Structures are given as structure tokens and as C-alpha cells.
Amino acid sequence: MQIDITKLKSGYENSVTFAQTHTFSKDELAGTELSDLKDIQATGIITMQYDTYHIDATVSGIMVLSCAITLEEVDYPFSITIDTDLDEQIEKGQKKYRNYENSIDILPIIWENILMEIPMKVVSEKAKDIHLEGDGWKLITDGETERNSPFEKLNDLLK
């Protein structure tokens, strides 16, 4: 996502607006929990503030993730607000950003923010009706703790 900043750099304009879409390839998604990213739209404005470029953008789209219970694919809509200075981003990841002379590549900034928004787990609507208990077994969630230890009866003796 290259944004032309020649008019901003020369002082001809005070800001540069952008509205772009991007499709991520399967290679770009490799190594993440994302199965797919759909309808990624980035809109925003780049301004020059105190000799640094400031990016104020909104990124929205749909993450496709695996359900934590059924492993089915679940669409997870998201919207991210990005408000950062480009120099700060370059200091964080020096090798990721190209030297910007007349254009800025904002894709690495968008990618990092999308990765930070991936939820820990998603559950599909179908999985909410699944029976999670049976004859001699029960799914224990994070909020529940159940001890099944041979030493459990010893705790009763110490009370």
C-alpha cells in the first residue's frame, strides 16, 4: 500500500488522504492463526507534524479463524484505529520499512495492527449448542477447576 507523499513533502498540501483495499495471500498469512483475511479496507490521512509523518487511519475487514471447540472456520469482523508517527514505527522494526523518499508503504503498519487484534479464541454459533458433558466425562472450562488426584483425600485429613 504505497501512499504518494510528494505534495506533502514539498509543502504543497497539508495532508494526504488514502482509501485502499488489500488482499493478503496465503503466504502472508502463513505462521499466523488466520485462515484468511477478507475485505481489508484502509482509510485515513497522513500529515506532517514536527518533521515527522503522522498516520491516522482506520482498518476494517473480516478475519477467518478456527472455532476453539469445533475447529470450523468463523468470520470475525474487526475495525482498528491506527494513530501513530511513522518514525516511531521505523524505530520499532527497522528492517520492515523501506526508506521513504516520495512514498510511504503503510502495509507493515497495518499488518502489525491486525496481528495484535487477533482474539485468543472464537466460538462459532453452532458450537454453543453442543453438549459438553457425557457419561463419565465433562469439559472443564477456564472458570471451573476440578481436582481428580489420589492425594485429594489427604487434604481433607489436614483440615
C-alpha positions, 0 to 999 in steps of 0.5 A: 500500500504505497501512499504518494507523499510528494505534495506533502513533502514539498509543502504543497498540501497539508495532508494526504488522504488514502482509501485502499483495499488489500488482499493478503495471500496465503503466504502472508498469512502463513505462521499466523492463526488466520485462515484468511483475511477478507475485505481489508479496507484502509482509510485515513490521512497522513500529515506532517507534524514536527518533521515527522509523518503522522498516520491516522487511519482506520482498518476494517475487514473480516478475519477467518479463524478456527472455532476453539471447540469445533475447529470450523472456520468463523468470520470475525469482523474487526475495525482498528484505529491506527494513530501513530508517527511513522518514525516511531514505527521505523524505530520499532522494526527497522528492517520492515520499512523501506526508506521513504523518499516520495512514498510511504508503504503503510502495509507493515503498519497495518499488518502489525495492527491486525496481528495484535487484534487477533482474539485468543479464541472464537466460538462459532454459533453452532458450537454453543449448542453442543453438549459438553458433558457425557457419561463419565466425562465433562469439559472443564472450562477456564472458570471451573477447576476440578481436582481428580488426584489420589492425594485429594483425600489427604487434604481433607485429613489436614483440615 
